[in-house]
Amino acid sequence: MQISDNEWKEMNDAMKAAFTTLTDNNKELKTRVLEVEQKLVRNPRGSYDDFGGGGGAGAIVKAISESEQFKLLQSGALKECRIPLPPGALQTKTILGPVAPGAAALQAPDRSSEIVGSAQRRMTVRGLLPSLPTDAGATQYTRLLAFTNAAAPQGGTTSPDQATEGETKAESNMTFELVTSPIVTLAHWVAASTQVLSDMPALERFINVWLTYGLALVEESNLLNGNGLQGTMQGLLSQASAFTGGATNQTKLDTLRKACTQLQLAEHVPTGIVLHPTDWEGIELQKDTTGQYLAVVLNMNGTPTAWRLPVVPTPSIASGTFLVGDFQSALVRDRQQATIEISNSHSDFFVRNLIAIRAELREGIEVHRPAGFVTGSLNYAG
């Protein structure tokens, strides 16, 4: 393909024009840089507006006039609007120039954005119990009260020497009761200013964590100690069978082992033990006559055990009291998992720039077989 002289000329003229444009732009850039340098020399503490934008009244006016929210307000589409200002828009003076003596006080340290709270208790009672969701405000279940087992060989009662086909079979008996378990609401809230939460996001996370932790504390206490009154659950201790075995002066480990036997005699398999931490400490520190720690106290994968059962040490149970249970005999019914909600609709919070942060959960507990739990004093005296 051949290029004519005219085409060569047009291409050459275009290249010259482009080069001239680049040269002019370079000159303009140098001029603007020189202008800024001169203004800095003349007025090192001048406002941002002196340098063509970025701060001061000019930046504020520009941010408002170019805001889409402001344009909608002008057109009548909005009755109010919120316009975020660019960083530094409200700052009218720069901090440039020589550093004055004592200016180190203006240098802020690197402060962590996270808030470290106090220690939190490990919740484990809930972990022993199975759970099932519900969408109702209460649950009902049928509980077996008594079972009379009369199973026998056919005819064994009428013909002791020979069982005969066609004879009447033995009749057993069962009695039941219908139990209603309420779904209770556990909740609390705190107030905070919108400014604080906007300026310090870590505070909101901190509040959310500790509100949820507060729910877990009262949940564990209700699961164990609730008496069904004043909106509480009917907890495990109030429905458990009383400890009946033992002799005077027996050890705490003796009491726990005999409580396991009591469950086994009621046709239950014990799956866990709940104790106060000070009681568990006393058990772990027990020694034999030679000063050796007792071998029945072990740790399996970090979980303390006694008599091959996991032990839950928790301050939610009273010191001196124990609970040994077949925890599969009860069921937690979850109506609403722990939820955090935030609103300014409380009282006059809207006009005061305050918000309410609420944590709430709803659940109940069903104890299907009360005989599956045994409670009593660790210092049982017969």
Buried (B, 14 or more C-beta within 10 A) or exposed (E): EEEEEEEEEEEEEEEEEEEEEEEEEEEEEEEEEEEEEEBBEEEEEBBBBBBEEBBBEBBBEBBBEEBEBBEEBEEEEEEEBEEEEEEEBEBBEBEEEEEEEEEEEEEEEEEEEEEEEEEEBEBBBBEBBEEEEBEEEEBEBEBEEEEEEEEEEBBBBEEEEEBEEEEEEEEEEEEEEEBEBBBBEBBEBEEBBBEEBEEBEEBBBBBBBBBBBBBBBBBBBBBBBBEBEEEBBBBBBBBBBEBEBBEEEBBBBBBBBBBBBBBEEBEBEBBBBBBBEEBBEBBBEEEEEEEEEBEBBEEEEEEBBBBEBBBBBBEBBEEBBBBBBBBBBBBBBBBBEBEBEBEBEEEEBEEEEBBBBBBBBBBBBBBBBBBBBBBBBBEBEE
